[in-house]
Amino acid sequence: MSKPEKNKYLELGKDYFTDEYYNEYFGGNYLEETKEFSCPTAKDIKYLMEWVGEDFKTAIDYGCALGTLVKELNEEKIDCIGLEVSDYAVKNAVSDKVYRDTYENAGKYLTLPVDLIIASYSIEHFSYNDLEDFLKWASENCKYMFVSIYYYNLINQDDEVFEVIPIKEGCRWWINKLSEHFDVLFTDKMIVCKSSKIK
């Protein structure tokens, strides 16, 4: 029997967001500073739900870290799971609906399609090919996707963080890329992407 292939997404992120990583790049204590904090917050998500005129029942927080938003949304009666690549984050998660897994396996935890995918500061870490695959999958498996992205022109590109987080493109590139798969709308909170494939 052949040895199972390593999951490239999980292996890429397996060492992200340990206390050592967080201290090196951001300072402070990761657990203490993030277990009570989410970005976006459940209040932001509710605001965007009202903005698009939808009452979401199911959601996936992709790259959810400790799952603070997952916990908050479940308290708001939205059936939400979190998918995360960091062992450290999942082991210290504040919700029991956080899983160390990738988007291709989301259907193991929640019936697809879902009303909403939240991608907050996560998808800019993909390679170009993997990003294309994710966006195609997302457009076929959610009604809306709310996105926050680090653009390269908003961060000092000489920082050593770019050795592990390859943030390559600016705002216009991202809008064009998202528009290949979604109808892109703008708010003051996040980029709102509406799928034309899911009614």
Buried (B, 14 or more C-beta within 10 A) or exposed (E): EEEEEEBEBBEBBBBBBBBEBBEEEEEEEBBEEBBEEBEBBBEBBBBBBEBBEBEBEBBBBBBBBBBBBBBBBBEBEBBBBBBBBBBBBBEBBBBEBBBBBBBEEBEEBBEBBBBBBBBBBBBBBBEEEBBBBBBEBBBEBBBBBBBBBBBBEEEEEEEEBBEBBEBEBEEEEBEEBBEEBBEBBEEEBBBBBBBEBBE
